Amino acid sequence: MKEYRRGGRVGCFVLGFAVLLVALINPHSANALIPKNINVFAASSLQAKYSVLTKKFVAAHPGVKINISFGSSATLANQINSGAPFDIFVSADELSMASVKSEITTPTDYVANQVVLAVALTSPIKKIGDLNGKVKWIQCAHTVPCGAAADRALKAEGGIKSLPVSFETSASSTLAKLIAKAVDAAIVYKTDVIANPTKIRAITFTDSKAASTQYKIGISKTAIASNNRWAKRVFQYLQYRN
């Protein structure tokens, strides 16, 4: 895992002092020192949606650059705890967000999602119990949000004796294998199925609560301490376009 050296507090002090000094000399120049590169860490299941949203924001605010790192929420949380620079973190579960609580200012509920069994439109698979047949299926690893939700959903469903042929590292890789027809079925997020209506369909689990996961969003304490106006604006933009 890549290691990062922390320098947040010193950096915030230097940036804050510089902005104050320039503001006193020339108030109109102070805005030039406000960072316009925003680092967003987001769950891989948000990739399609966020790619569109951030392009719209950047188009409306020339000069602003939004750098997004997509991946498993657990992996992103580990990177944050190792000192990776970030401004906004959006996790696909509450546990990953809780693990970085020392770096985040008051995270809030974002959106809710749920896992489903996804299959090709022409697949003969009709119900969850069909996984016990000669079916090649996959799910996310137990340690990532989509995997934890899959585990809960399968346990609540009961009666599934077969095992997945692989445990994927992220929701995006699980979906990609199904779309590529490398497997017969995959437990993915419902939103992924909605985003691919001409390729796959969903079979829902009996216990929707067990299959659900709560996304969380938070802004870094460093962004707040340095009064990063653009980080705050992007945070609010994402919050209200969920």
Secondary structure, 3 states (H helix, E strand, C coil): CCCCCCCHHHHHHHHHHHHHHHHHHCHHHHHHHCCCEEEEEEEHHHHHHHHHHHHHHHHHCCCCEEEEEEECHHHHHHHHHCCCCCCEEEECCHHHHHCCCCCEEEEEEEEEEEEEEEEECCCCCCCHHHHHCCCCEEEECCCCHHHHHHHHHHHHHCCCCCCCCEEECCHHHHHHHHHCCCCCEEEEEHHHHHCCCCCEEEECCCCCCCCEEEEEEEEEHHHHHCCCHHHHHHHHHHHCCC
